[in-house]
Amino acid sequence: MLYLLDFQVEYGPTMTQKDLFSVWSKEAATALNAKKAGVVVDLWKCVGERRVIAIVNVDSPDTLDQILFTLPIMKAMGQYVNVKLTFAPA
């Protein structure tokens, strides 16, 4: 099943930009590994924004839910990450 994920990332008042970039770097490594594994079909970072768009291929909504909640960025600062999800039927 293909899904379009649109991540908008904010950060709280106690987090510095350096802290954000540290988490973002871990997230990028995870996303690139998922791309190599075929879970992430494609991935784009929007220039000038804290926004990432991804197309993912997973077997079920439950699998996608599990993946999303284990992402480094969600573990570190999930309350500041807004994910819009669109299902792309085959």
Rosetta silent file (secondary structure, phi, psi, omega in degrees, C-alpha in Angstrom):
SEQUENCE: MLYLLDFQVEYGPTMTQKDLFSVWSKEAATALNAKKAGVVVDLWKCVGERRVIAIVNVDSPDTLDQILFTLPIMKAMGQYVNVKLTFAPA
SCORE:     score description
SCORE:     0.000 S_00000001
   1 L     0.000  131.748  179.102    0.000    0.000    0.000 S_00000001
   2 E   -95.421  138.236  176.767    1.336    3.390   -0.964 S_00000001
   3 E  -132.337  143.421  171.366    1.001    6.391    1.332 S_00000001
   4 E  -101.201  122.912  179.605    1.987   10.012    0.919 S_00000001
   5 E  -113.232  131.697  179.008    3.320   11.443    4.171 S_00000001
   6 E  -121.819  105.000 -177.525    3.734   15.173    4.684 S_00000001
   7 E   -95.693  126.682  172.090    5.760   15.981    7.808 S_00000001
   8 E  -116.189  121.015 -173.126    5.744   19.512    9.232 S_00000001
   9 E  -111.232  126.859  172.511    8.243   19.854   12.078 S_00000001
  10 L  -115.302  176.446  173.325    8.187   22.522   14.779 S_00000001
  11 L  -147.697  150.857 -173.063   10.183   22.661   17.966 S_00000001
  12 L   -74.421  170.376 -175.449    9.512   23.799   21.498 S_00000001
  13 L   -66.252  -21.084  179.993   10.852   26.869   23.281 S_00000001
  14 L   -92.407   -6.824 -179.432   13.522   24.924   25.176 S_00000001
  15 L   -94.109  129.998  176.896   14.952   23.248   22.071 S_00000001
  16 L   -85.290  165.449  176.793   17.718   25.011   20.208 S_00000001
  17 H   -63.115  -35.207  177.659   18.144   24.877   16.475 S_00000001
  18 H   -62.314  -41.729  176.850   21.301   22.839   17.090 S_00000001
  19 H   -61.359  -44.199  178.441   19.226   20.315   19.074 S_00000001
  20 H   -58.958  -45.675 -178.839   16.704   20.160   16.241 S_00000001
  21 H   -64.503  -31.897  177.348   19.438   19.513   13.682 S_00000001
  22 H   -64.776  -47.300  177.796   20.832   16.694   15.833 S_00000001
  23 H   -65.106  -42.306 -178.624   17.448   14.937   15.883 S_00000001
  24 H   -60.708  -38.077  179.524   16.898   15.754   12.192 S_00000001
  25 H   -63.662  -43.100  177.341   20.236   14.135   11.315 S_00000001
  26 H   -63.946  -40.276  179.342   19.248   10.870   13.052 S_00000001
  27 H   -64.063  -41.804  179.842   15.892   10.980   11.288 S_00000001
  28 H   -61.837  -42.230  179.031   17.552   11.513    7.899 S_00000001
  29 H   -62.594  -42.084  178.418   19.799    8.482    8.423 S_00000001
  30 H   -63.315  -43.724 -179.210   16.765    6.360    9.341 S_00000001
  31 H   -64.755  -41.298  179.866   14.825    7.588    6.297 S_00000001
  32 H   -67.408  -36.161  175.133   17.700    6.903    3.916 S_00000001
  33 H   -65.945  -38.328  177.480   18.091    3.379    5.319 S_00000001
  34 H   -66.727  -32.260  176.591   14.355    2.817    4.844 S_00000001
  35 H   -67.241  -42.596  177.420   14.730    4.008    1.259 S_00000001
  36 H   -61.548  -34.225 -178.984   17.504    1.466    0.676 S_00000001
  37 H   -79.933  -10.058  177.804   15.222   -1.214    2.143 S_00000001
  38 L    92.773   -2.340  178.123   12.395   -0.238   -0.217 S_00000001
  39 L   -72.685  -45.088  175.159    9.949    0.997    2.440 S_00000001
  40 E   -89.745  118.528  179.914   10.470    4.614    1.426 S_00000001
  41 E   -77.201  -45.615  175.599    9.797    4.924   -2.299 S_00000001
  42 E  -156.713  163.788 -168.800   10.928    8.539   -2.470 S_00000001
  43 E  -152.924  135.173  179.076   11.679   11.401   -0.128 S_00000001
  44 E  -136.107  134.648  170.248   11.927   15.176   -0.424 S_00000001
  45 E   -98.711  124.867 -179.197   13.065   17.886    1.987 S_00000001
  46 L   -78.845  124.621 -177.213   11.323   21.171    1.174 S_00000001
  47 L   -62.006  134.024  176.047   13.838   23.986    0.828 S_00000001
  48 L    75.392    7.115 -179.395   13.530   26.730    3.438 S_00000001
  49 L  -133.262  157.175  171.529   10.967   24.807    5.488 S_00000001
  50 L   -92.321   64.584 -174.395   11.002   22.242    8.277 S_00000001
  51 E  -137.954  136.476  177.262    8.982   19.987    6.001 S_00000001
  52 E  -132.091  137.352  176.373    9.603   16.554    4.500 S_00000001
  53 E  -117.290  133.365 -179.178    7.409   14.695    2.033 S_00000001
  54 E  -136.374  147.682  168.903    7.723   10.933    1.630 S_00000001
  55 E  -111.380  124.703 -178.200    6.050    8.182   -0.334 S_00000001
  56 E  -122.266  153.417  178.724    6.141    4.891    1.538 S_00000001
  57 E  -123.967  107.519  179.809    5.131    1.359    0.641 S_00000001
  58 L  -130.426  164.081 -174.452    3.947   -0.753    3.584 S_00000001
  59 L   -81.399  -19.120 -177.855    1.678   -3.774    3.908 S_00000001
  60 L  -161.419  161.519  174.615   -0.927   -2.260    6.234 S_00000001
  61 H   -60.781  -34.726  178.413   -2.011    0.842    8.136 S_00000001
  62 H   -62.858  -40.532  177.961   -0.932   -0.875   11.366 S_00000001
  63 H   -63.513  -43.872  179.140    2.591   -1.300   10.015 S_00000001
  64 H   -62.421  -42.627  178.369    2.717    2.356    9.034 S_00000001
  65 H   -59.489  -44.634  179.536    1.467    3.381   12.476 S_00000001
  66 H   -62.942  -43.434  179.046    4.163    1.263   14.126 S_00000001
  67 H   -62.246  -47.817 -176.922    6.870    2.748   11.882 S_00000001
  68 H   -59.459  -42.625 -176.950    5.745    6.325   12.495 S_00000001
  69 H   -76.626   -9.157  177.090    5.766    5.995   16.270 S_00000001
  70 H  -104.694    1.897  177.531    9.274    4.484   16.304 S_00000001
  71 L   -64.832  142.904  179.596   10.928    7.183   14.166 S_00000001
  72 H   -53.803  -40.473 -177.631   13.727    9.036   15.989 S_00000001
  73 H   -68.881  -33.629  178.596   12.032   12.391   15.476 S_00000001
  74 H   -72.397  -37.372  177.558    8.734   11.099   16.895 S_00000001
  75 H   -66.642  -40.816 -175.519   10.452    9.630   19.949 S_00000001
  76 H   -79.571  -35.959 -171.922   12.405   12.820   20.621 S_00000001
  77 H  -155.423   40.159 -176.308    9.782   15.432   19.801 S_00000001
  78 H   -55.599  -30.232 -179.434    6.612   13.840   18.470 S_00000001
  79 H   -67.374  -12.040  179.867    4.391   16.495   20.031 S_00000001
  80 H  -109.755    9.348 -178.931    5.949   18.986   17.582 S_00000001
  81 E  -114.055  121.136  177.085    5.608   16.861   14.439 S_00000001
  82 E  -105.347  123.804  179.975    2.448   17.083   12.365 S_00000001
  83 E  -116.645  121.128  172.938    2.006   14.288    9.815 S_00000001
  84 E   -99.799  132.740 -173.522   -0.626   14.487    7.107 S_00000001
  85 E  -120.110  132.677  174.860   -1.297   11.128    5.531 S_00000001
  86 E  -126.803  127.309  177.293   -2.847   10.364    2.162 S_00000001
  87 E   -82.786  132.557  179.493   -3.615    6.825    1.038 S_00000001
  88 E  -113.570   93.206 -178.246   -2.802    6.171   -2.613 S_00000001
  89 L   -62.507  145.128 -178.264   -4.882    3.183   -3.745 S_00000001
  90 L   -76.677    0.000    0.000   -3.291    0.954   -6.356 S_00000001
